[in-house]
Amino acid sequence: MSGDTEPGHDPGLEWGLCGGCRHAAVKRSARDSRFLRCRAAEEHPALARYPQVPVETCVAFDPDPARSPG
């Protein structure tokens, strides 16, 4: 994987709640594929590390005012 971006700043992709969550990071592969990674999954075993998007409900959702939901 070549880098992380914030889902709220990745136009054209539907991340659901994750687009505005401080726990979300987008992993970008060398082939420019994008995968949403949930950092909250490290502390909450019930959460998927790479959830199926768009995410509509989440017990660990924590709004980040710097991001806009997508």
C-alpha positions in Angstrom: 0.0 0.0 0.0 1.3 3.3 -0.9 -0.4 5.8 1.4 -3.4 6.9 3.5 -5.9 9.7 2.8 -9.0 10.9 4.6 -12.2 9.5 3.1 -13.9 13.0 3.3 -11.3 14.2 0.9 -11.6 11.4 -1.7 -14.3 12.7 -4.1 -16.5 10.4 -6.0 -16.5 7.6 -3.5 -19.3 6.7 -1.2 -18.0 5.9 2.3 -21.2 6.6 4.3 -20.6 7.4 7.9 -16.9 6.8 7.5 -16.6 9.8 5.3 -17.0 12.0 8.4 -15.4 9.7 11.1 -12.1 10.4 12.7 -11.3 6.6 12.8 -11.4 6.2 9.0 -8.4 6.1 6.7 -8.3 5.2 3.0 -5.5 2.9 2.0 -4.4 3.3 -1.5 -2.6 0.5 -3.3 0.1 0.8 -5.9 -2.5 0.1 -8.6 -4.6 3.0 -7.3 -7.3 0.8 -5.6 -8.8 2.3 -2.5 -9.7 0.5 0.7 -11.4 2.0 3.7 -9.6 1.0 7.0 -11.3 1.5 10.4 -8.7 2.3 13.0 -11.4 1.8 15.7 -11.3 -1.9 14.9 -8.0 -2.2 16.7 -9.8 -1.5 20.0 -13.3 -2.9 19.1 -13.0 -6.6 17.9 -16.6 -6.6 16.7 -15.8 -4.0 14.1 -14.4 -4.9 10.7 -10.9 -3.6 10.0 -11.9 -3.0 6.3 -15.7 -2.5 6.4 -18.0 -2.9 3.5 -19.0 0.6 2.3 -21.1 2.6 2.4 -21.3 2.2 6.2 -24.8 3.3 7.5 -24.5 2.5 11.2 -21.5 2.1 13.5 -21.1 1.9 17.3 -17.7 3.6 17.1 -18.6 6.5 14.9 -16.9 9.6 16.1 -17.6 12.7 14.0 -14.6 14.7 12.8 -15.6 18.3 12.0 -12.7 18.6 9.6 -14.3 15.9 7.3 -17.5 15.9 5.4 -19.5 12.7 5.1 -19.5 11.1 1.7 
